[in-house]
Amino acid sequence: MVTRFELVLEHEKYTFRLRANDGQVLLEGLGSPSKIVTQNEILHVRTAVRDRQKLVPHHDNDRHFVVVKDADGSVLARSPRCTTERDLSKLMAHLLATRSWAPIVDMTKRAAHAN
């Protein structure tokens, strides 16, 4: 398995997940009623993860997470919560190493064929 963006449809909302090669979810999109808008968000995330300034760490009680911001400052995606700052640092390093080469896998087509 390779690091990839998965385009998914859940509860009539399109969203994406950036998964590492071990299956770990690194980022999740915010969701949209449009597949095209969600694909466009992935393109913006690919650009944003090249710039460490666009990865903004947050702390919520004892949990840590990172949001990815677009050039206009809007939030594109967020990471799952990490229990330590060290885990968050590892996740951010993985995001920066991912760059833009991660392919998009359209999981919505697989779900449609399964029915």
C-alpha positions as CSV (number, residue, x, y, z in Angstrom):
1,M,0.0,0.0,0.0
2,V,1.3,3.5,-0.9
3,T,0.6,6.8,0.7
4,R,-2.5,8.0,-1.0
5,F,-5.5,10.3,-1.0
6,E,-8.8,8.4,-0.7
7,L,-11.9,10.1,-2.0
8,V,-14.9,8.7,-0.1
9,L,-18.6,9.2,0.1
10,E,-20.1,9.0,3.6
11,H,-23.6,10.2,4.6
12,E,-24.1,11.8,1.2
13,K,-21.0,13.9,1.7
14,Y,-17.7,13.6,-0.2
15,T,-14.5,13.9,1.7
16,F,-11.0,12.7,1.5
17,R,-8.4,11.0,3.7
18,L,-4.7,11.0,3.3
19,R,-3.5,7.6,4.3
20,A,0.1,6.6,5.0
21,N,1.5,3.4,3.4
22,D,0.7,1.6,6.7
23,G,-3.0,2.6,6.5
24,Q,-2.8,5.3,9.2
25,V,-5.0,8.3,8.5
26,L,-2.8,11.4,8.3
27,L,-5.4,14.0,7.3
28,E,-9.2,14.2,6.8
29,G,-11.0,16.7,4.6
30,L,-13.9,18.7,5.9
31,G,-16.5,17.3,3.5
32,S,-18.6,18.6,0.7
33,P,-21.8,17.7,-1.2
34,S,-19.7,17.8,-4.4
35,K,-17.1,15.3,-5.7
36,I,-15.5,18.0,-7.9
37,V,-15.1,20.4,-4.9
38,T,-13.5,17.6,-2.9
39,Q,-11.1,16.8,-5.7
40,N,-10.2,20.4,-5.9
41,E,-9.6,20.5,-2.1
42,I,-7.1,17.6,-2.6
43,L,-5.2,19.7,-5.1
44,H,-5.0,22.6,-2.6
45,V,-3.8,20.2,0.1
46,R,-1.1,18.9,-2.2
47,T,0.1,22.4,-2.6
48,A,-0.3,23.4,1.1
49,V,1.7,20.5,2.5
50,R,4.8,21.7,0.7
51,D,4.8,24.7,3.0
52,R,5.4,24.2,6.8
53,Q,3.7,27.5,7.4
54,K,0.4,26.0,6.2
55,L,0.6,23.2,8.8
56,V,-0.8,24.8,11.9
57,P,-0.5,22.7,15.2
58,H,-3.3,22.9,17.7
59,H,-3.7,21.8,21.3
60,D,-7.0,20.7,22.8
61,N,-6.8,19.6,26.4
62,D,-4.4,16.6,26.3
63,R,-4.8,16.1,22.5
64,H,-2.8,17.5,19.7
65,F,-3.7,17.9,16.0
66,V,-2.7,19.9,12.9
67,V,-4.9,21.8,10.5
68,V,-3.8,22.4,6.9
69,K,-4.6,25.9,5.7
70,D,-5.0,27.2,2.2
71,A,-3.3,30.3,0.8
72,D,-6.3,32.4,1.8
73,G,-6.2,31.0,5.4
74,S,-9.2,28.8,5.1
75,V,-9.0,25.3,6.7
76,L,-8.6,22.5,4.1
77,A,-8.1,19.4,6.4
78,R,-7.2,18.3,9.8
79,S,-5.3,15.4,11.3
80,P,-6.6,12.9,13.8
81,R,-5.8,13.8,17.4
82,C,-2.4,12.7,18.7
83,T,-1.8,12.0,22.4
84,T,1.7,13.6,22.6
85,E,3.5,16.5,21.0
86,R,6.1,14.1,19.8
87,D,3.5,12.1,17.9
88,L,2.2,15.3,16.4
89,S,5.8,16.2,15.3
90,K,6.2,12.8,13.6
91,L,2.8,13.3,11.9
92,M,3.8,16.7,10.6
93,A,7.2,15.4,9.4
94,H,5.3,12.6,7.5
95,L,3.0,15.2,5.9
96,L,5.9,17.3,4.8
97,A,7.6,14.3,3.3
98,T,4.4,13.2,1.4
99,R,4.6,16.2,-0.9
100,S,2.4,16.2,-3.9
101,W,3.0,12.8,-5.4
102,A,0.4,10.9,-3.4
103,P,-2.1,9.5,-5.9
104,I,-5.9,9.9,-5.6
105,V,-7.8,6.6,-5.2
106,D,-11.6,7.1,-5.8
107,M,-13.2,4.8,-3.2
108,T,-16.7,6.1,-4.3
109,K,-16.4,4.0,-7.5
110,R,-15.6,0.9,-5.5
111,A,-18.6,1.5,-3.2
112,A,-20.9,1.9,-6.2
113,H,-19.7,-1.4,-7.8
114,A,-20.2,-3.2,-4.5
115,N,-23.9,-2.6,-4.6
